[in-house]
Amino acid sequence: MRHTPSFTGLRAGYGRRKALLSLALLAALSAGCAGSLGAQDGSAPSPGGGYTLAAMGDIMLGTENLLPADGARGFFADVKPYLAGRDIVFGNLEGPLTDRGSATKDTSTGRSFCFRTPPSYGDVLKDAGFNIVSLANNHAMDYGPEGRAQTEEVLGALGILHTGAPGQITRASVRGRPFAFVGLAPNAGCQNINDVDAAAGLVREALREDPATLVIVSMHGGAEGAAHMRLPDGPETYLGESRGDLRRLARALIDAGAAMVIGHGPHVPRGAELYKGRLVAYSLGNFATASGINVKGASGLAPLLLAEIAPDGSTGSYEFVSFRQQANRGPRLDPRNEAAETIRRLSEELEGGGGS
């Protein structure tokens, strides 16, 4: 029996059971992008006839003078076997791939961070198997419009789709089935996470063009740190910034027709739930972040979501595989299974009405 530190979730049809678990420049950006997704070595239908997805939280492979010694080439060594053959491999790209532009933040106070990763590191993402990333986060514009534009150029040249700009719906085809991706965040240059009606409107817009579309939404929101691992009821703020009412938002997105909602932003895992048979992962935390981001304690937990989306848009089988980040070495399999167990516990609290 293979040892896989993971927590396997329920099929959507058993969602009532207690053991839950087991997802100008701006005008040009909002036009969206499109492409075909699928593993480089050829993806195949899942046993249930659905579509397979691997998703993770924040990715930042090094910045400026804090770059990994090996150019991050070994960052995904433990992860690649889990990504191979997946139709969709998604992550939140926390910082631009650029050597252009000027810093847009004052980092002298120590409360603000400005990241940029060399464009060549895009090859690391491609080699790992990524085919779609979100640029809706608080670091995508760290080096302004020039840095953002170069990031998109790098991703485009590698065949990696991106989403997250205001009004942007990124469309793709998976073995002939239309998919659409939307990214949300509370930051400049992003579709506003605090405008629930507008976010739900983008889901409906994607479905109006083709009702067969499976829509996946990424949301970068919520307060940060180990003190905020439990999902609260109502809106969240952090350092004076509105970070979204995530439960209300996620359910509105699924009510509008989204197939899955994938959260990140708190830098720690949060619980997940099945809502109307569709998975909401409220935070996948950090996944592969080099120097410049804390990887100690709960911030080092790195869950990998593996899921199947059924043809009707419901969530089939899914699991969270436990990794733990190693400073400047990327995520490594965690035999203690801590990330998945943390999500399981927090999810049970969600189901029982718990929160902070």
VENJO-V232713 format. One record per residue. N is the residue number from 1. RES is the residue in one small letter. SS is DSSP state (H for helix, E for strand, - for the rest). PSI is psi in whole degrees, -180 to 180 (none if undefined). BURIAL is 1 if it has 9 or more other ideal C-beta (glycine too) atoms within 8 Angstrom, else 0. Layout:
N_RES_SS_PSI_BURIAL / N_RES_SS_PSI_BURIAL
This chain:
1_m_-_127_0 / 2_r_-_135_0 / 3_h_-_111_0 / 4_t_-_111_0 / 5_p_-_91_1 / 6_s_E_166_1 / 7_f_E_112_1 / 8_t_E_136_0 / 9_g_-_175_1 / 10_l_-_152_1 / 11_r_-_152_0 / 12_a_H_-33_1 / 13_g_H_-14_0 / 14_y_H_26_0 / 15_g_-_-14_1 / 16_r_-_-13_0 / 17_r_-_153_0 / 18_k_-_-33_0 / 19_a_-_83_0 / 20_l_-_134_1 / 21_l_-_-138_1 / 22_s_-_none_1 / 23_l_-_none_1 / 24_a_-_169_0 / 25_l_H_-46_1 / 26_l_H_-35_1 / 27_a_H_-41_0 / 28_a_H_-40_0 / 29_l_H_-42_1 / 30_s_-_-12_1 / 31_a_-_-19_0 / 32_g_-_179_1 / 33_c_-_166_1 / 34_a_E_160_0 / 35_g_E_-173_0 / 36_s_E_137_0 / 37_l_E_165_1 / 38_g_-_152_1 / 39_a_-_149_1 / 40_q_-_-32_0 / 41_d_-_11_0 / 42_g_-_105_0 / 43_s_-_157_1 / 44_a_-_157_0 / 45_p_-_147_0 / 46_s_-_163_1 / 47_p_-_-29_0 / 48_g_-_6_0 / 49_g_-_9_0 / 50_g_-_-155_1 / 51_y_E_135_1 / 52_t_E_141_1 / 53_l_E_141_1 / 54_a_E_131_1 / 55_a_E_146_1 / 56_m_E_168_1 / 57_g_E_-133_1 / 58_d_E_138_1 / 59_i_E_124_1 / 60_m_E_108_1 / 61_l_-_15_1 / 62_g_E_152_1 / 63_t_E_137_1 / 64_e_-_-115_0 / 65_n_-_11_0 / 66_l_E_51_0 / 67_l_E_145_1 / 68_p_-_146_1 / 69_a_-_-32_0 / 70_d_-_17_0 / 71_g_-_23_1 / 72_a_-_15_1 / 73_r_-_-26_0 / 74_g_-_7_0 / 75_f_-_-39_1 / 76_f_-_20_1 / 77_a_-_-44_0 / 78_d_-_-21_1 / 79_v_-_-34_1 / 80_k_H_-39_1 / 81_p_H_-27_0 / 82_y_H_-18_1 / 83_l_H_-22_1 / 84_a_-_132_1 / 85_g_-_0_0 / 86_r_-_140_1 / 87_d_-_-43_1 / 88_i_E_128_1 / 89_v_E_111_1 / 90_f_E_145_1 / 91_g_E_164_1 / 92_n_E_113_1 / 93_l_E_102_1 / 94_e_-_72_1 / 95_g_-_148_1 / 96_p_E_153_1 / 97_l_E_91_1 / 98_t_-_153_1 / 99_d_-_23_0 / 100_r_-_174_0 / 101_g_-_179_1 / 102_s_-_150_0 / 103_a_-_138_0 / 104_t_-_4_0 / 105_k_-_149_0 / 106_d_-_110_0 / 107_t_-_4_1 / 108_s_-_-24_0 / 109_t_-_-15_0 / 110_g_-_1_0 / 111_r_-_-3_0 / 112_s_-_141_0 / 113_f_-_144_0 / 114_c_-_117_1 / 115_f_-_145_1 / 116_r_E_134_1 / 117_t_E_139_1 / 118_p_-_141_1 / 119_p_H_-31_1 / 120_s_H_-21_0 / 121_y_H_-11_1 / 122_g_H_-30_1 / 123_d_H_-30_0 / 124_v_H_-42_1 / 125_l_H_-43_1 / 126_k_H_-45_1 / 127_d_H_-34_0 / 128_a_H_-26_1 / 129_g_-_5_1 / 130_f_-_140_1 / 131_n_-_-1_1 / 132_i_E_134_1 / 133_v_E_156_1 / 134_s_E_138_1 / 135_l_-_17_1 / 136_a_-_92_1 / 137_n_-_176_1 / 138_n_-_5_0 / 139_h_-_-7_1 / 140_a_-_-28_1 / 141_m_-_23_1 / 142_d_-_-29_1 / 143_y_-_34_1 / 144_g_H_-170_1 / 145_p_H_-34_0 / 146_e_H_-44_1 / 147_g_H_-40_1 / 148_r_H_-45_1 / 149_a_H_-42_1 / 150_q_H_-38_1 / 151_t_H_-46_1 / 152_e_H_-36_1 / 153_e_H_-46_0 / 154_v_H_-48_1 / 155_l_H_-43_1 / 156_g_H_-41_1 / 157_a_H_-26_0 / 158_l_H_-5_1 / 159_g_-_23_0 / 160_i_-_120_1 / 161_l_E_161_1 / 162_h_E_159_1 / 163_t_E_170_1 / 164_g_-_-11_1 / 165_a_-_162_1 / 166_p_-_126_1 / 167_g_-_3_0 / 168_q_-_127_1 / 169_i_-_115_1 / 170_t_E_122_1 / 171_r_E_146_1 / 172_a_E_163_1 / 173_s_E_130_1 / 174_v_E_106_1 / 175_r_-_42_1 / 176_g_-_-9_0 / 177_r_E_130_1 / 178_p_E_134_1 / 179_f_E_156_1 / 180_a_E_147_1 / 181_f_E_137_1 / 182_v_E_137_1 / 183_g_E_139_1 / 184_l_E_144_1 / 185_a_E_164_1 / 186_p_-_20_1 / 187_n_-_161_1 / 188_a_-_141_0 / 189_g_-_8_1 / 190_c_-_154_1 / 191_q_E_126_1 / 192_n_E_118_1 / 193_i_-_-21_1 / 194_n_-_-10_1 / 195_d_-_86_0 / 196_v_H_-42_1 / 197_d_H_-42_0 / 198_a_H_-39_1 / 199_a_H_-46_1 / 200_a_H_-33_1 / 201_g_H_-35_1 / 202_l_H_-36_1 / 203_v_H_-47_1 / 204_r_H_-37_1 / 205_e_H_-43_1 / 206_a_H_-38_1 / 207_l_H_-27_1 / 208_r_H_-40_0 / 209_e_H_-39_0 / 210_d_-_107_0 / 211_p_-_-15_0 / 212_a_-_-4_0 / 213_t_-_137_1 / 214_l_E_117_1 / 215_v_E_128_1 / 216_i_E_129_1 / 217_v_E_134_1 / 218_s_E_133_1 / 219_m_E_124_1 / 220_h_E_91_1 / 221_g_-_178_1 / 222_g_-_154_1 / 223_a_-_157_1 / 224_e_-_148_1 / 225_g_-_169_1 / 226_a_H_-22_0 / 227_a_H_-7_0 / 228_h_H_36_1 / 229_m_-_-25_1 / 230_r_-_132_1 / 231_l_-_122_1 / 232_p_-_165_0 / 233_d_-_130_0 / 234_g_-_-178_0 / 235_p_-_152_0 / 236_e_-_147_1 / 237_t_E_155_1 / 238_y_E_125_1 / 239_l_-_40_0 / 240_g_-_1_0 / 241_e_E_136_0 / 242_s_E_122_0 / 243_r_-_17_1 / 244_g_-_154_1 / 245_d_-_88_1 / 246_l_H_-37_1 / 247_r_H_-48_1 / 248_r_H_-44_1 / 249_l_H_-51_1 / 250_a_H_-43_1 / 251_r_H_-35_1 / 252_a_H_-38_1 / 253_l_H_-42_1 / 254_i_H_-37_1 / 255_d_H_-33_0 / 256_a_-_-13_1 / 257_g_-_3_1 / 258_a_-_144_1 / 259_a_-_-30_1 / 260_m_E_147_1 / 261_v_E_126_1 / 262_i_E_118_1 / 263_g_E_155_1 / 264_h_E_168_1 / 265_g_-_-40_1 / 266_p_-_-8_1 / 267_h_-_7_1 / 268_v_-_157_1 / 269_p_E_154_1 / 270_r_-_177_1 / 271_g_-_174_1 / 272_a_E_161_1 / 273_e_E_157_1 / 274_l_E_121_1 / 275_y_E_118_1 / 276_k_-_36_0 / 277_g_-_9_1 / 278_r_E_139_1 / 279_l_E_134_1 / 280_v_E_114_1 / 281_a_E_108_1 / 282_y_-_-26_1 / 283_s_-_127_1 / 284_l_E_6_1 / 285_g_-_-151_1 / 286_n_E_156_1 / 287_f_E_-55_1 / 288_a_E_91_1 / 289_t_E_130_1 / 290_a_-_-160_1 / 291_s_-_143_1 / 292_g_-_-15_1 / 293_i_-_134_1 / 294_n_-_128_0 / 295_v_-_21_1 / 296_k_-_153_0 / 297_g_H_-138_0 / 298_a_H_-26_1 / 299_s_H_-17_1 / 300_g_H_-7_1 / 301_l_E_132_1 / 302_a_E_81_1 / 303_p_E_140_1 / 304_l_E_121_1 / 305_l_E_125_1 / 306_l_E_124_1 / 307_a_E_159_1 / 308_e_E_129_1 / 309_i_E_119_1 / 310_a_-_160_1 / 311_p_-_-27_0 / 312_d_-_4_0 / 313_g_-_-10_1 / 314_s_-_164_1 / 315_t_E_125_1 / 316_g_E_-138_1 / 317_s_E_148_1 / 318_y_E_161_1 / 319_e_E_159_1 / 320_f_E_121_1 / 321_v_E_132_1 / 322_s_E_121_1 / 323_f_E_162_1 / 324_r_E_135_1 / 325_q_E_144_1 / 326_q_E_129_1 / 327_a_-_124_0 / 328_n_-_13_0 / 329_r_-_-7_0 / 330_g_E_-175_1 / 331_p_E_141_1 / 332_r_E_146_1 / 333_l_E_137_0 / 334_d_-_106_1 / 335_p_-_-16_0 / 336_r_-_-11_0 / 337_n_-_34_1 / 338_e_H_-41_1 / 339_a_H_-48_1 / 340_a_H_-40_1 / 341_e_H_-36_1 / 342_t_H_-45_1 / 343_i_H_-40_1 / 344_r_H_-48_1 / 345_r_H_-46_1 / 346_l_H_-31_1 / 347_s_H_-40_1 / 348_e_H_-37_1 / 349_e_H_-40_1 / 350_l_H_-46_1 / 351_e_H_-33_1 / 352_g_-_3_0 / 353_g_-_8_0 / 354_g_-_164_0 / 355_g_-_-177_1 / 356_s_-_none_0
